[in-house]
Amino acid sequence: MRLDKFLKVSRLIKRRTVANEACDAQRVTVNGRPAKASYDVKPGDVIEIAFGQRSLKVEVLDVAEHTAKADAAGLYRELP
């Protein structure tokens, strides 16, 4: 699954276009390297997103095309 779509489906970023813009601005890294929106996300990848002053680091546990809002948090695990 594409990185921008995963960020939207997992509800880490609200809209896919915003996720795409964040990738273009190099605010999203996967496994320590800046990633394009077309990057193919796999379980085990570590994604870090910079939101202004703070950043969020998560590990991908599962990749699903569609998820309910209640199940979205099950796709990833937050890392310190």
C-alpha positions, 0 to 999 in steps of 0.5 A: 500500500502507498505511504500516503494512503496508509497514513490516511487509512490509519488516521495518522493524517486526516486527508490523503492530499495532506499526507502527500504534501507532507511527504513532498516536504520531506516531513515523513521518514520511513526507516530513517530515510525521507520517503515519497508518497508512493513508497510501499509500506510493509509491516515492520516499517518505522514511520516518523512524521514531523508536525511542527515542533513535535514528531510522531514515531510509529511501527507498522503492524498491519496493512489494510485497504479499509478499516473502521475508525475504532480499528485504525489504531491497530494498524500501528504501534507508537514508539517513544 
